[in-house]
Amino acid sequence: MNFELFNPQDNLPNTEKAFSLFPQLEEVYASLGNTPLISVPSPEGKASIFAKLESENPFGSVKDRVAFGLFCDAINKHDFSQGELKLLDASGGNMAKALAHLGYMCGIPVHAVIPDAVSEKLVEELKSVNAVITTVDYNFFLLGVLARGQEIAHDDSSWTLLSQQLNLVNVAVHQYQTGAEIRRQLNGAHADGWVAAVGTGGTLAGVSAALRQDNPQLKILASTPKELPYGSLAAPNGKKKFAGAGGFGWGLRQPFINKFMPEEPSFNQVSYEEAIIAMYEFFQLTGIKIGPSAAANWKTAWKLAETMTPDQKVVTLFADAGTDDEREQGREWFNQLKTSNT
Ligand SMILES: Cc1ncc(COP(=O)(O)O)c(C=O)c1O
């Protein structure tokens, strides 16, 4: 597998060519980002936690931003007089969903390489917008889907591999869009702490770069699944993990973090069960639906906030809304835990 970063950016990809060839993208762009930064339950007498609510994006997750950026960048680089543009990427699910919808809107074929453990509902949705789907055994997630994506691109060069794990457009989108929004929304204040889950590491690295501009002392704590943490020497495994994030296994580290961040961040390990229970608890407390990685981030942000003073702010990001089935599972586990503790 190739692990080299490429395509350095010092701004968001230009949208001019994309909008002129596919004017329907302007509507998506208008509803992309500018998500609310909400105040969320925080430890008493300690720092306050704020979260960017990314489920408000047009296709329901933070990945809509990156998919849009990668999409425009691929359009900018493609010579349409030489043939059609066909896009391929490996994904845990949210990127596949966003790319498939964008492709469908523009008549651009999209091939998604996803783990075989994704929900039936997502597979149905991908099929309904004509995505080509390749599934990979979840026992090899995350590395397995990345390797398969590179293999497909190698065997059939008509597919353009977007490579969200290595393409620095991903980091740029979070630095110049997500991070810039947070800086504006803090209204002259600065973040003292920043928490994100690491899938590609684009969110963590990009937003860190933006927030450090206002506070070079920014404390960073990342969420990682307990079942296969970032940098783990263990082999990939089929244990359930909170979605959207994960270590590679075999000691490999996400290149955006390993090569791009000035120092390796600290990691907080959150188990699948803890994340699912926290999804339910958060919904009970606020009435707001958040997904497993968001719930893991809430727990991690809470931990960081406990080390800080009441005048300080910890910012995090809630990537998606999760499913009602997961919240129901969280309710069951929450009640079982309560019973066993009494
Ligand atoms: C639900 C969810 N949470 C977190 C992440 C991690 O984001 P990043 O890839 O920027 O590290 C993703 C990415 O796919 C995701 O889908």
The ligand as a Tripos MOL2 file, in Angstrom:
@<TRIPOS>MOLECULE
LIG
   16    16     1     0     0
SMALL
NO_CHARGES

@<TRIPOS>ATOM
      1 C1        -19.0580    9.2590   12.1040 C.3       1 LIG1
      2 C2        -17.6400    9.7070   11.8890 C.ar      1 LIG1
      3 N1        -16.9570   10.1660   12.9380 N.ar      1 LIG1
      4 C3        -15.6730   10.5570   12.8230 C.ar      1 LIG1
      5 C4        -15.0120   10.4830   11.6320 C.ar      1 LIG1
      6 C5        -13.5520   10.8480   11.5900 C.3       1 LIG1
      7 O1        -13.2520   11.9260   10.7970 O.3       1 LIG1
      8 P1        -11.8350   12.0460   10.1220 P.3       1 LIG1
      9 O2        -11.8360   11.1460    8.9350 O.co2     1 LIG1
     10 O3        -11.7380   13.4790    9.7460 O.co2     1 LIG1
     11 O4        -10.7940   11.6410   11.1030 O.co2     1 LIG1
     12 C6        -15.6980   10.0190   10.5110 C.ar      1 LIG1
     13 C7        -15.0170    9.8870    9.2470 C.2       1 LIG1
     14 O5        -15.3550    9.1090    8.3950 O.2       1 LIG1
     15 C8        -17.0510    9.6220   10.6440 C.ar      1 LIG1
     16 O6        -17.7510    9.1390    9.6030 O.3       1 LIG1
@<TRIPOS>BOND
     1     1     2 1
     2     2     3 ar
     3     2    15 ar
     4     3     4 ar
     5     4     5 ar
     6     5     6 1
     7     5    12 ar
     8     6     7 1
     9     7     8 1
    10     8     9 2
    11     8    10 1
    12     8    11 1
    13    12    13 1
    14    12    15 ar
    15    13    14 2
    16    15    16 1
@<TRIPOS>SUBSTRUCTURE
     1 LIG1         1 GROUP 0 **** ****
